Amino acid sequence: MSTVGFVGLGNMGGPMAANLAAAGHEVKVFDLVPELIAGVEGGLAQASALDAASDVDVFISMLPAGKHVAGLYLDEGVLARLPQGALAIDCSTIDPETARRVAAAATDAGIAMLDAPVSGGTAGAQNGTLTFIVGGDADALARARPLLEAMGANIFHAGANGAGQIAKICNNMLLAIQMAGTAEALSLGVDNGLDPKVLSEIMKQSSGGNWALKVYNPFPGVMDGVPASRGYQGGFLVDLMTKDLALAMTTAEQSRSSVPMGGLAKNLYRVHEQTHGAGRLDFSSIQWLYRPVLVGGE
Amino acid sequence: MSTVGFVGLGNMGGPMAANLAAAGHEVKVFDLVPELIAGVEGGLAQASALDAASDVDVFISMLPAGKHVAGLYLDEGVLARLPQGALAIDCSTIDPETARRVAAAATDAGIAMLDAPVSGGTAGAQNGTLTFIVGGDADALARARPLLEAMGANIFHAGANGAGQIAKICNNMLLAIQMAGTAEALSLGVDNGLDPKVLSEIMKQSSGGNWALKVYNPFPGVMDGVPASRGYQGGFLVDLMTKDLALAMTTAEQSRSSVPMGGLAKNLYRVHEQTHGAGRLDFSSIQWLYRPVLVGGE
């Protein structure tokens, strides 16, 4: 069992820290919002991020964006405070450039560092079934593995530092493209008289098959237990998808990559968010952009 | 066993007719190109399309576009020549409006008619593993089933006449969107230092998963036995994908449906075809639009 510092206790970080504590680790928790600190079952409340970084084996962060991650590790001095040889795991989804810069500073300070963004949403965080997409060296990942397994079900090693962020950005860009494309194909079929269940089944078993058709159909009434069948409440928010798509655009510009499909998907999601006020709906609500659907009901 | 007329003996129709003959049916074959008639093993050569429509139980057509289908059944008089109560199956991929118009004329002439466009390509036609996406009434499909099973492995009933065409158009539009999106995501990853095999595996098992990542990866060297690993030779041609996307655009305009992702995919495929002369390459060669790839080699 390890002594772990954990900073960032929101909808994702809170349950992740609680799962670590439930697995028997000593978890020193801190957040700028005091109520979130008290909400972590089994956590040891700390007065500051630096306290959470003191005398720990492993330090984990779960923050909104790159500026918060750089601020915590570099400006606030977490890297300087961590014991020599400690392991730092940043689970935030941020730009790869910041991930690499912080990891380089960690190496200089004698700290092993991983970027380990997650997918699986708040349900995955609560149930300990998250997917971690990890960048950093294999030795550091081997040390991190028992902790990641206490919070998640799948662990992928994408490559060197920053590669976890890149792989997540690529995956989520493709996901946005496919979700918009699936909603578009279903609407085209329904507009021409097809039953959305029949068309979904045909495409799922054909070359149009994808994750959305299999487990996350965006058309209301086709599939039970998905956001589309409860007014698009819960799930993975449009606000988070547009954030990930913005990261994809920034990353593409830095590497001079063409991303026409991702760029259009980003703008469709932005139109949806702005004209429908849909930021707090699940991202499969992009179906609404193609035709009227029941939104917000149970 | 039935007596079957079969008109349109190209790369798809030829092997389909041969498979019917191999299954024991009497198959009367005709094409405007005489060499194609002689090439159908087991087929009974006819001097005209009307001869192929005389004294048959079932009549099957496999033609390039809607104008050929309307020309054959209506202008050339195949519907008038077919025996009362015969069954006509058009396997061409055409616009749904023409499919419905010809089916209505068939009903008036006392002929049962199905639209049954296929997927699975020339390999599927040769091996008898095609997928049929069928529009028309259930009784007619029940009569057609033994013949379709001699040519294919999967049969979907999409709905009334024209629904087979609609479902195929929706599926192939989604396929084009996903193939371009997959190529785009893989290039973004590779441009940022990721191994395309590792990134493909991560996305395949995550929410970015789709048919292309599973069996038809567009990035050279990731997967054996796919067009990307033999210079994009063979497979489903860019020319055919642009044809299907043009049908999707026409269908969407008729139903006043929005298809922004499909429209962009169509234009990317058109750019690829025009600037790279890629019409005769497999459609996964859209990867080339994002970064240099080995094309044309073995």
Chai-1 contact restraints between the chains, C-beta under 6 A:
chainA,res_idxA,chainB,res_idxB,connection_type,confidence,min_distance_angstrom,max_distance_angstrom,comment,restraint_id
A,F156,B,I202,contact,1.0,0.0,6.0,A-B,restraint_1
A,G159,B,L194,contact,1.0,0.0,6.0,A-B,restraint_2
A,A163,B,L194,contact,1.0,0.0,6.0,A-B,restraint_3
A,I166,B,G189,contact,1.0,0.0,6.0,A-B,restraint_4
A,I166,B,N192,contact,1.0,0.0,6.0,A-B,restraint_5
A,I166,B,L194,contact,1.0,0.0,6.0,A-B,restraint_6
A,A167,B,L199,contact,1.0,0.0,6.0,A-B,restraint_7
A,A167,B,I202,contact,1.0,0.0,6.0,A-B,restraint_8
A,C170,B,A185,contact,1.0,0.0,6.0,A-B,restraint_9
A,C170,B,L188,contact,1.0,0.0,6.0,A-B,restraint_10
A,C170,B,G189,contact,1.0,0.0,6.0,A-B,restraint_11
A,N171,B,M203,contact,1.0,0.0,6.0,A-B,restraint_12
A,N171,B,S206,contact,1.0,0.0,6.0,A-B,restraint_13
A,N171,B,G208,contact,1.0,0.0,6.0,A-B,restraint_14
A,M173,B,A185,contact,1.0,0.0,6.0,A-B,restraint_15
A,L174,B,G181,contact,1.0,0.0,6.0,A-B,restraint_16
A,L174,B,A185,contact,1.0,0.0,6.0,A-B,restraint_17
A,L174,B,G208,contact,1.0,0.0,6.0,A-B,restraint_18
A,L175,B,S207,contact,1.0,0.0,6.0,A-B,restraint_19
A,L175,B,G208,contact,1.0,0.0,6.0,A-B,restraint_20
A,I177,B,G181,contact,1.0,0.0,6.0,A-B,restraint_21
A,Q178,B,Q178,contact,1.0,0.0,6.0,A-B,restraint_22
A,A180,B,M261,contact,1.0,0.0,6.0,A-B,restraint_23
A,G181,B,L174,contact,1.0,0.0,6.0,A-B,restraint_24
A,G181,B,I177,contact,1.0,0.0,6.0,A-B,restraint_25
A,G181,B,M261,contact,1.0,0.0,6.0,A-B,restraint_26
A,E184,B,V259,contact,1.0,0.0,6.0,A-B,restraint_27
A,E184,B,M261,contact,1.0,0.0,6.0,A-B,restraint_28
A,A185,B,C170,contact,1.0,0.0,6.0,A-B,restraint_29
A,A185,B,M173,contact,1.0,0.0,6.0,A-B,restraint_30
A,A185,B,L174,contact,1.0,0.0,6.0,A-B,restraint_31
A,S187,B,S257,contact,1.0,0.0,6.0,A-B,restraint_32
A,L188,B,C170,contact,1.0,0.0,6.0,A-B,restraint_33
A,L188,B,A252,contact,1.0,0.0,6.0,A-B,restraint_34
A,L188,B,S257,contact,1.0,0.0,6.0,A-B,restraint_35
A,G189,B,I166,contact,1.0,0.0,6.0,A-B,restraint_36
A,G189,B,C170,contact,1.0,0.0,6.0,A-B,restraint_37
A,D191,B,S255,contact,1.0,0.0,6.0,A-B,restraint_38
A,D191,B,S257,contact,1.0,0.0,6.0,A-B,restraint_39
A,N192,B,I166,contact,1.0,0.0,6.0,A-B,restraint_40
A,N192,B,S255,contact,1.0,0.0,6.0,A-B,restraint_41
A,L194,B,G159,contact,1.0,0.0,6.0,A-B,restraint_42
A,L194,B,A163,contact,1.0,0.0,6.0,A-B,restraint_43
A,L194,B,I166,contact,1.0,0.0,6.0,A-B,restraint_44
A,L199,B,A167,contact,1.0,0.0,6.0,A-B,restraint_45
A,I202,B,F156,contact,1.0,0.0,6.0,A-B,restraint_46
A,I202,B,A167,contact,1.0,0.0,6.0,A-B,restraint_47
A,M203,B,N171,contact,1.0,0.0,6.0,A-B,restraint_48
A,S206,B,N171,contact,1.0,0.0,6.0,A-B,restraint_49
A,S207,B,L175,contact,1.0,0.0,6.0,A-B,restraint_50
A,S207,B,W211,contact,1.0,0.0,6.0,A-B,restraint_51
A,G208,B,N171,contact,1.0,0.0,6.0,A-B,restraint_52
A,G208,B,L174,contact,1.0,0.0,6.0,A-B,restraint_53
A,G208,B,L175,contact,1.0,0.0,6.0,A-B,restraint_54
A,G209,B,W211,contact,1.0,0.0,6.0,A-B,restraint_55
A,N210,B,N210,contact,1.0,0.0,6.0,A-B,restraint_56
A,W211,B,S207,contact,1.0,0.0,6.0,A-B,restraint_57
A,W211,B,G209,contact,1.0,0.0,6.0,A-B,restraint_58
A,A252,B,L188,contact,1.0,0.0,6.0,A-B,restraint_59
A,S255,B,D191,contact,1.0,0.0,6.0,A-B,restraint_60
A,S255,B,N192,contact,1.0,0.0,6.0,A-B,restraint_61
A,S257,B,S187,contact,1.0,0.0,6.0,A-B,restraint_62
A,S257,B,L188,contact,1.0,0.0,6.0,A-B,restraint_63
A,S257,B,D191,contact,1.0,0.0,6.0,A-B,restraint_64
A,S258,B,Y290,contact,1.0,0.0,6.0,A-B,restraint_65
A,V259,B,E184,contact,1.0,0.0,6.0,A-B,restraint_66
A,M261,B,A180,contact,1.0,0.0,6.0,A-B,restraint_67
A,M261,B,G181,contact,1.0,0.0,6.0,A-B,restraint_68
A,M261,B,E184,contact,1.0,0.0,6.0,A-B,restraint_69
A,L264,B,L264,contact,1.0,0.0,6.0,A-B,restraint_70
A,Y290,B,S258,contact,1.0,0.0,6.0,A-B,restraint_71
